[in-house]
Amino acid sequence: MNLPNKLTVLRLILIPVFAVLFFVKAIPYNYVFALAVFCAAAFTDFLDGYFARKLNLVTNLGKFLDPIADKLLVSTALIFLLTVPAVMPTVIGSVCVSVIIARELMISAFRQIAAAGNVIMAADMTGKIKTVFQDFAIIVMLLCCQFISTEVYGIFFWAGMALLVAATVLSIVSAVNYIVKNRSVLKN
């Protein structure tokens, strides 16, 4: 197993660590530790792609595991944040999380259809920007969890919600953009 694939597997291993830290309130500053693990896991996404391209270590295993690890990490974090209504209000949070996860499932299915026809669809800039907004929304919301009963709560709350809504809009735009750019896949 090469370095990029090891980094992807590390991201998968960090998801249950994130889960424990998120929910075990007996750990002081548990959300800050969960945030650190989330950031480390998200950084492995950057690193595995960088090393795979830089060192020409792109493998079929990496092509398969990397997007799964990304979607599991983000989906897990967003779903967990829904359990903290003071950070992610139920209605708007549920709608945003549902749209984001639906987009990920739809694009994954679209990629599978393309792969069956030996078409490789690269990620585009809109999708990368969407990922950045998702990650920052999660980071800010995790900070908001930690600081619910402090004076800075409101700042984190509104920043987190703005980033989440932006990530949701970008999810829709990137999905439409992705399908329009690769509509020939649907002709078969």
Sequence and secondary structure as in RCSB ss.txt:
>XXXX:A:sequence
MNLPNKLTVLRLILIPVFAVLFFVKAIPYNYVFALAVFCAAAFTDFLDGYFARKLNLVTNLGKFLDPIADKLLVS
TALIFLLTVPAVMPTVIGSVCVSVIIARELMISAFRQIAAAGNVIMAADMTGKIKTVFQDFAIIVMLLCCQFIST
EVYGIFFWAGMALLVAATVLSIVSAVNYIVKNRSVLKN
>XXXX:A:secstr
  HHHHHHHHHHHHHHHHHHHHH TTSTTHHHHHHHHHHHHHHHHHHHHHHHHHTT   HHHHHHHHHHHHHHHH
HHHHHHTT TTTS HHHHHHHHHHHHHHHHHHHHHHHHHHHTT      HHHHHHHHHHHHHHHHHHHHHHTTTS
TTHHHHHHHHHHHHHHHHHHHHHHHHHHHHHTTHHHH 
